Amino acid sequence: MANDSVILRFSDVTFEYSHNKPILDEVNFSVRTGSRITLMGQNGAGKSSLFKMITGEIVPQEGQINRTPKDASIAIARQVMPKEMQELTVRDYFATAFTEIKYNLDKLIKDVFEVVNVDLPLDRLVGKLSGGQQARLLLAHALIQSPDILLLDEPTNNLDQAGIEHLTGFLMMYEKTVLVISHDADFLNAFSDGVLYLDVFTKKVEQYNGNYFDVVEEIKNRIERENLQNARMQSQIKEKLAQAEVFAHKGGKLRAVAKRMRESAEEAEESIVSVRQEDKTIREFNIPAQEFDQFFDGKIMEFNSISAIRPHGVVSKEVEMVLRKNTHLLISSPNGIGKSTMLEKIASGAGEGFAVAKDIRIGYYKQDFSNFDFEQKAYDALKEVMQKFDEHNLRAAAAGFLLDGKLLDQPIAALSEGQKGLLAFCRLMLMKPGLLILDEPTNHINFRHLPIIAKALSEYEGASIMVSHIPEFVSQIRIDQNIDLSAL
């Protein structure tokens, strides 16, 4: 429960990565001790950068960031497992959470594993774990430090429903201060008691009290009121300027009246409220399916066996399943059973138990975007998948996914995780795949975009294979076949 003391304060903080990339402009806000705060903002607004300022990883050009007390500890659960941690064992990974040697480290790990609802061998390499297991590990790494300020950056990514429910329950009982970035509205509403909104347009942070849904409704109502006020003021301005024009042409003393009318119109213009622009939503789109010649039999892929990873080893089962054009397959199971491993093998063609038809273009949405070359410019990542290059089509498609010219000119590494996700969908649209592979396609994506993406996936006329831990998202997509690995 929050109290009256302030543990974190931003005072006139200004930060920009470069002259052309401002993030914060004289930002002021405070966070009370014990509060649970949601950090909102459009993809690319700078939410993760704000977290880095709190941890001290980056320093603002102007202003002050103060903690009370000054030695208040901070831990962050990041979105993605750092590459340098992939080669560590689970035990060695947790050792990096402390500056001193913890002789009871195994006991601490066991305790925190109960909190995040996972059980993993301590000698297992981090890089060998599934996306869901790594997500739990990232969270546990922060929690094991018992920080005064806990920062969670998209903590539900890759978590199954049981994992999300477990995390929600923990946060509702957590007595220290928590700041969360997430696009999962129901998850946020379950425990938030305040919102910080980072406006991508004004570079300011607005502070609200209340649960997540209440704040979203408050913002919506405020925008409606301000738009109504502005409409009235614009009407008055137009009327006064029209009157001024009439009086000015009549000459004599009426010119003075015209002048006063213009001055009155200028005052009215100054009264126009600066309405915060609402979060933009991507345009509706479709992913065209690969075209085949008249001799193609429609059989895109077939399975003759499926496998799952169990504590005692790999379990396999013979199956007979064919994916034809316009067939959507959902693969389901709890985290850690091998869904992502299966998808990766299919995408690479390096596995047993399945066969993909010859010359099928495979579009792969990988949950960690590791199939991107992060040094490549976003523009080139789109250009290289087009069957017939067209500059106008490329830029028009990118604009529909909120990727403007400046973003396209950036290396992919410079994009936010949400922008990488939108780039991945734009790439799939331009590729026109015959087989679409989707591994947690909701990860990092603003929830406002999800109904549009679900509609496009439901209408896709090629074959698709999807893994998703969000039931509401899956319910919006036509599913024709299902493989449940937990049943093996």
N, C-alpha and C positions, 0 to 999 in steps of 0.2 A: 504494500500500500504506500502510495506517495506521501511525503510529508512536506513541510514548508521550506526545508533547506534546499538550496540549489547545488547540485553536484557538477553541472556542466553549463558554461555560459559562452556564447559567441558574442563578441562586441565589435561592431563595425568591420566585420571580416570580409575582405575582398581577395578573390583568387582567380587567376586565369592561367591556363596552360601556355598560352601564347597570346599575342596581341589580338588574334582573330578567334580565340576560343575562351571567352570569359565564362566562369562557372558561378561565382558568387560576387555580389556587388553590395558592399556595406551591409552585411547580414547581421541581424541581432535576434537572438532567442536564448532561452534558458530551459534547462531540464531539471525537474525536482528529483531529489533522492527517492528511489523506490518506485518511480513512475515507469510505465510501459508505453513507449512511444513508437508510433509508426512513422517512417520517413517515406512520404509520397513524392511522386514526380514522374514526368514522362520519361520514356527511354532516352538516355543520353543527357538528361538534365544535370547529372553530376552527383547522384546520390552516393555511389561508391566512393567518389572523390571526397565527399564530405566526411565519410567514415575514415578515410585515410588522414584527413586533417585532425580528427579526434584522436587517432592513435599516434599522431606525430610523424607518420610516414611521409607526408608532404606538408609544407609550411606556407601559410597564406602570405601574400605580398603586403597586406595591410590588416590592421586590427589585431584583436587578442582572443585567444581561446584559453579559458581558465577552468581548472578543476578544483573543487573544494571537497576534501583537502587536496593539496597539490600532489600528494602521492597516491591518490585514488587509482586503483589498478584497472586496466582495460584489457579485454580480450575480444577477439573478433573471429567469428565463424565465417570464413570466406565462401564465395560461390563455387570456386573451382579449386581442386587440389593442385598446389604448385608442382611444377615438373620436377624440381629438385627433391621433392618428398616422395616421389613415386618409387624410388629405389630403396627406401628405408623399410625396415620391418615395422609392424604396428607398434611394437614396444619402443623402438628408437624414435619413431614419429612423435609419440607422446613425451619422450624425454626432451624434445625440443621446446616443450611448453614451459620449461623451468630453466632458470639460470644456474641453479645448483642441482647436484645429484640427489634424486629422491630414492632412498633405499626401500621405501614401501611403494614404489611405482606400480608394480603389478597389482597390488591391492587397490590403489587409486583408480587404475584403469578398469578393474572389475566393477568397482562401484559406479563409475561414470557410464559404463556399458549398460548397467541396469537402467540408468536414467534415459538413455537414448534407445533402449530396447534393441540391443544387438549383442551377439556373442561371436567373437572372432579369435582365431589363433594369434597369439602375440608375435609369433615368428613369421607370419604371413607377410609378403611384400605388399605395400600399399597399392602399388600399380597393378596388382593382380586382383584387386577387389572390384566389385561391380560399382556402377555409378551410385546406386542407393546406399551401399555399404560405405563408400567414400563420403557421401553426404552426411551420414551419421558420424563418421570419423571426424570430419571438419567441425561438426557441432560439439562432439565430445572433447575435442582438443581445446575449445574455448571454455567449456564448462569445467573441465578438470582444474582450471586455474582459479575457480571461484572468484571471478573479478567483481569489482565494485560497479563497473559499467560493462555490460555485455552487449556487443554489437553482432547482429545476425543479418547476413547479407544473403537474401533468398534462401532461407533455411529449409523450405519445403521442396526445393528442386530435387528430383529423383527419389523422394520419399514416397512409399506407398501409403494407402489410407491409414493403416494401423500406425505407421511411423508419424504421420501428421497428427493424429489424435493423441499419441503419446507425448509429442513435443508440445502440443497445445496445453495439455494438462500440466506439464512441468512449468511452463511459463506462467500459467495462472497462479501457481503457488510460489513462484520465485520472488524472493523478498528484496532483491537488489534491483538496480536500474537496468532497464533493457531498451535498446533501440533496434527496430527491425525494419529492414527493407524487404518487401514481398509484394507479389502481384496476386496473391491468393486472398481474395476479399473475405471469404468466410473464416479463414484462419486468422486474419488480422482482427476481425470483429470480435473474436472470442475472448481476447485478452487486452486489447488496446484501451488506454484511458486518455489518449491524446494523439494529435497528428501534427507533424511538421511537413508543410507542403513546399517543396522546392520548385519554384516557377521557372520553367526553362526559358521563358520570354523576358521576364523582368530581372532574373538572377537574384530574386529575393526569396526569403523563407517566411511563410505565413504560419502562425501557430494557432492551433485550435484545441479545445478541451472536449472530451466526450469520446464515445466509442466510434469505431471506424465508419459504420453506416450513417450514424448521426452527423458526423463531420462532412461526409460526402454530400449528404442532403443539404447541410448548411451552406456549403460552397455553391451547390447548384442554385439554391434560392437566392443567394447573394448576387450571383451573376445575373439572374433574371431581374432582380430589383435594379441593378446598375444599368442593365441594358434598357429597361423601361425609362429610367431617369434620363439616360443619354438620348433616347428617342424624343422625349419631351424637350430637352435642351436644343437638340438639332432643329426641331420644329420652330422653336422660338428664334433661333439664330437666322433661319431661313426667312421668317416673317419680318424680323427687324432689318435684315439686309435689303429685302424687297422694298420696305417702306423708305429706307435711307436712299435707295436709288430714285424713288419717285420724288422725294423732297429735294434731292440734289439738283434735279433737272428743272425745278421750279424757280430756283435762284433766290436772291435776296436773303431775308432772315431765315428762310427754310433750309438754307445750306448748313446753318448752325445746328438745326434740328437733325439734319442728315448725319452730321458729324457725331452728335450724341447717340444716334441710333447705331452707328458703326461701333462706337466705343462700348455701347451696351451689348452688342453682338460679340465683341471681343471678350468682354467679361463673362458672357455666357459660355463661350468656348473654353475659357479657363476653368469653368465649373464642371466641365464634362469629366466624369469619373473615369479613371484609367482601369477599364475592366480587364481582369486577368483572363487571358485567352484560355479557353478550355483545352484539355488534352486532345490532340488530334487523334483520329482513328484511321487506320489504314483503309484504303479503298477496297471494295469488293473485287475479287479476282478469281480466275480459274486457272488450274494447272492443266494445260493441254496434254493429252496422251500421245505417245509416239504413234506415228502412222505406219501401217504395215501394208505390204503388197497383197494382192488378191489370193495368193497361195498360202498365206499364214493361217494356221489352224486355230488361232486364238489362245493356245496353251502357252502361257508366259513362264510358269514355274511349276514344279511338282516336288512334293516331299515323299520320301519313302521311309524316313525315320526322324524322330526328334529326341533331343537329349536335355536333361536337367542336371544341375549340380547339387548334390546332396552332401551332408556332412561325411558320409562314408564313401563318397566317390560319385562318379558320373553314372546316371541311370538313363538308359535308352529304351525307346519303344518304336516298333515298326508301325508305320501309318501309310495310308494311301490318300493323298490330298493333292488336288490340282488347282492352281490359281490361273484363271483365265482373265481375259479383258473384262473390266468393270466388276472385279471381285475384290472385296476388302476383307482382309484377315486381321484379327486382333489377337495378339499374344499376351496372355495375362499370367500373373503369379506374384508372390511377394518378392521383395528385394533379395538379390543374391543367389537366384536359382539359375541364371544364365540367359536371360532374355537378350540383353545387350550383346553378349558374346555370340548368340545365334545370329542377330542382325548383322553384326560386323562380318561374320563369315559369309553370309549371303551376299553382302555388298561387295566383298573382295573376291568372291567365287572360290575361296580357299577353305572348303569344308566338305564333310560327308553328310549324306542323308537328304540331299536336295540337288536339283538341277535346274538351271536357268536357261531358257531358250537362247539360241544363238542370236547375236546382234541386238540384244535387248539393252536399251539405255537404262541405267539404274540411277535414280535420284535418291540420295542418302542424306537425311537430316540426322546428324549425329549429335547426341545430347551435349557433348563437351566441345563441339565444333573443331575437333582435332583433325578433321579431314580438310580443313582450310589451311592454306599457306598464310600464316599471320603476317608475313613480310610483304605479301602481295597487296596491291591496291584493290579496294573494293570494286572499282570499275572493271579491272582486269579479271577479277573472279567471276563477274557476270558475263563479260565479253567472251571468255574462253568456252562457255557452255552453249553458246548460241549456234544453232545449225546454220543459220544464215545471218551474218552480222548486219544490224541496222541500228545506227547511233540513236535515232529518234525513239525507236522501240525500247532500247535499253534504258534511256533516261526517263521515258514515260513510265516504264514498269517500276523503276527504282523510286520515282516520285510517289507512286501509289503506296509504297512501303515506307514512306517518310524518309527516304534516303536522297538528300539533295546533292548538288554538285560538290559542295565542300566535303561531305562525308564520302562520296565516291572517290575523291582524290586522296583519301586517307588510307594508310595501311590498315588491314583488317585488325591488327593488334590494337590500334587506337580507338576502335569502336567499343561502345559499351556491350555487355553481354546481350542485352535486349536488341540492340542494333545488329549484332551478329546473327541473332535469330531471324530478324526481318530480312537480312541479306540472304540467309539460307533459303527462305521461302521465295524470295524474288529469283534466286538462282534456279530453283526447281521449276518455277513458272517459265523461265526462258529456256530451260533445258529440254522441256517436253519429254519426260521420261516414259518408258513403257512399264517400269516397275518402280514404285515409290516405297522407300523404306523410311519409317519415321520412328525415331527413338526419343521418347519424351518430348514431343514437339511443343508442349506448353512451357517448357523451361525458359525462364527469363522474359517471357512475353507478357506485356501489359494485358490485364484481364479484359480491357475494352476491345482488344483485337481478336480475342479467342472465338467469339461467335462467327466472325467473318472467316477466320481460318478453318473452323469446323465445317462451315458451309462449302468451302472450296474443296476440302478433303472428301466430304460426302459425295460431291458431284464429280469427282475425278473418275474418268472412264478407263484408266489403265488398271493394272493390278497393284494393290497396296498392302503393305504389312506394317502394323503399328503396335507400339508399346506405349501406354500412357497410364499414369497413376491417378488421373483426375476423372472420376466417374461422370461428372456433369459434362465435361468436354466430350468424352466418348459417347455419351447418350445423344449428342447432336450429330453423330456421324453414322452413316449407314454401314453396318457390319454384317457381312455375309457368312463368315466362318470364324471359328474361335479355337485357339489352342491354349489350354490351361496347363502350364508346365508343372504346377503344384500337384496335379493329379497323377503324375508319373510315379 
